[in-house]
């Protein structure tokens, strides 16, 4: 998906090969210890950028690759149309995530009660929900879309209208290695800028030879010394974009309207297209 695509772009930028990468499967509970211990170099796993994670845990978030928000899915047979009507409901919740605290806040603010059914992984939570171990399941809205798309009886379930949190999701690295953080940050920015500038997986090599647009030239290395500043080869951004395409190509391939998830860009559209997504300038 999108998180893996970012990792492939990062590997291509740094090592010249998107396949020179080792994937480590982690849960919500063990992902942070894995990054802190050095077991992994970058965490790219729908992780919300929060104050405590950024400051107290000693991580550096390098940007946002998906603006999300927490929601709820439940069976239509419950007879409710709003999450505010879930007083006394049992809720499947993945442990080690911001959704636990958001869930408690939402029910507290609305003066209603719930019974938490803690689950370690997202797949286990889906299984528990389908087995009717809980009335509703809560996670990021994008995750709910993915969950519902796997149901054979999807028409019997509904995603409630409430979005109860802000969930800016993005990759993160350990604090203390500013060069690595800069590289991880500007690879993500390169994918976003490429979409805005019309640089695609198909035309990136041609445009890398030079264009009439100086920002494209700076991005792709035919002008300026930006690669040297990062300590990378001149074609680092070209390699990153060749690996999986620009941000739009990655979004459309893995989660967009023509995929089983069927997600619209929404907030994740470029700023000029009604969203809030843009990269700082390559200048």
N, C-alpha and C positions, 0 to 999 in steps of 0.2 A: 504494500500500500504506500501511501504518501510518506510515512516515516522511513520505510526502507528505501524509497526513491531518494530521499534526502541523503541517507547514508551512502548510497551508491554515487551520488553527485560529489559528496565530500571525498570519498576514496579516489574518484577520478581526478579531482582537483589536486589532491596531495600526492597521490602515487601514480597517476596517469592511467589507472585501470579501475573501473567501477566494481570489478569482481574481487579486488584485493581487500577483502573485508571479512571479519569474523562476527557472526551474529550470535548473541547470547540471549536466550529466552529468560525473561524476568517477570515477576509478579509485581503488583502494586506495593507489596510489603518489602521485597528485597531489591528493588531497583536502585534506591538511594545508597544503601550500603555497597552495592556493586560499583557504583560510580565513585564513592568516597574512598574505597579500598584500592582503586586502580584496576579492578577486574575488567572494566570497560573504559574507553576513552571519551565516549560521547553517549548520552542517553537521548534517544529519539523514540519516544513511546508515549504519545498523547498525554504529556505531563503538563499540568497547569502551573504557570508562572505566578508564584505568590511571594509575599514579603518574607515569610519565615524560611521558605526554601532557598530564596535568593540570598538572604542575609545570615540566618542562623545555621543552616546546614552547610554553608560554604560552597555554594554552586554559583555558576554564572550562566544565566539564560542568554542565549545568543540571538533571540528573536522570536517572533510568533509565526508559525506556519499554518495555524488554523484558529480562528476565533469561534469559540463554541460556548455553550451554556448548558446547564444541567436541567434535565426534564424527567418525566415519568411515563411509563407505559403500563397499561392495565387491561384487563379483559372487559369488553363491553357489557358482559353479564353482571358486572358489579353495579351497574345502574347509575354510575356517576360520570359527570362530564368535566369535572375540574379537580385538580389536585387538592384544592381547598376543601373538598368534600370527603377526604380520605381519613376522617377521624377514626382511630382505632384500627386502621389497616396494618397488615404486615407488609414489610418492605424489604426486598432483597437488595443488599448493598455490598459493594466490593470494598474490602478492608484496605487500609493503607492509602486511601485516596481523599481528595478534598470533598468528594461527594458525601462522605460520612458527616462531616461538620456542616456542610450546606443543608443536608437533610434535617439535622437537628435544629438548625436555625430556622428553616422554613416552617416546621411544625410548631416551634416555639412562638414565632411571630404571629402565626395564625391561630394560636391557642387551641391546637388539636394534638392528639396523641397518636403514637404509632408503635409498632413492635418491629424492631430491627432483626433481620435475618442475615447475619454476616456471612459473606462468601469471599474466598480468597482471590479467585480469578473471574474475569468477565465471562468466559465460557461456562464456568460452573454456575455463575449467577443466572445465565440464560437457561441452563438445564433446570435449575431449581425453580425458576419462574414457570417454565413450561410444565413442571411436575406439580405445580400448584402448591409449592411450599410457602409461597408468599402471594399476596394479592396484587402487588405492583412491583415493578423493578425500576430503579433509578440509576442513571448514569448520564454522561454527556449526550446531547441531542443527536450528534453524529453517530454515537454508539447505539442509540435507540433505533435509528434508521437501519443500521447494520443488523441489529437483532431482529427487528420486525421482518426484514427481507428474507430471513432464514426460516420463517414460520410457514408451515403448509396451510395453516388456517389464519393467515395474516388479517383477513377481513374481520375476524372476531376480536381483534385487539385494537386499542387506540392509544395514540400518544397524546397526553393531555396538553392543553395550550400553554400552561405556565412554563416559563424559563426562569429558574430560581437562582441563577448565579451567573457570574462572568467567568469564563474558562478560556483564557488565552493560552493555547497549547503551543509548545515549541521545544526544540532541542536544547540541551544544557551540558556544560562541562564543569570540571572541578575548578575552583578558584586557584590562582597562583601561577597559571601558565597563560599569560596575556596573549602571546603569539598564537597559541592553539585556539583560544577563544576568538581572536580576530579572524582566523582562517574559517572557523566554523560559522561565524556570523556573516562573513562576506560571501561565502558560498551560498547561503540562504538568500542574501540580498541579490546575488547575481541571478538566481532563478527568477526572483520577482521582477528585477529590472529587465531581464530578457523578455518577459511577457510584455511589459510596457513599451519596450522598444521594438517589438516585432521580431525578436531573435528566437528562432525555433531550432529544434533538433535537426530539421531538414536543411536550414539555410545557414547554420552557425559557421560552418567551415568556409563558405563563400564570403560571408560578411567579415570573417576574421582577417581576410586579405586586405581589408580597408573599405570604408564606406564614406558617404558624404556627411554622416552624422557623427560628430566628434564624441558624443557620449557612448555610442556603440563602439567606436574605436578604443575608447578608454576601457570599456568593459572587457573587450575581447583581446586587448593587448597590442594593437597596432599603433597606439599612441600612449605616451606616459610611461612611468616606471612603477605602476601599482603592484605588479607581481613581485618586484624586488622588495617592496615594503612588507609584503607578507612572507617573503622568503620562499616563494613558489616559482615554478616555471612560467614563462610568458603566456603559455596557452592554458593556464589553470581553469579559467572561466569557460573557455571553449570546451575543454574536456568535461567539465561539470554539466554543461548544457547538453552535450552530445550523449551523456550517459542516460538521461531520462526525459530531456526536454525542459522547457521553461515551466514556471509555476502552473500556468493554465493547462498545459499538456499533461502534467502530472495529476492535477486535480481531476480533469476530465477522464483520464485513463482509469483512475482508481476509485473515485467516489462521485463523479459527476452525474448529470441527468441520464446519461445512456448506460450507466452501470446499475447493478441490482440495488445499490444504496440510493441512487437517484437524488443526490443532494444538489441543491442550487448554490450558486456562489454566495449570495447574501452578503454578509459583512466581509467575506473573503474575496469579494470582487475588488479590482483596482479602485483607487480613490476616484479616478475619473469616470468610473462606471457605476458609481453609487455605493461602493464599499469603503473600507477603511485601510486597505492594503497598499502600502508603497514602501520602496526602499530608500534609504538615504542616498544622496547622489554619489556617483563615482567621479570624484573631482579632487 
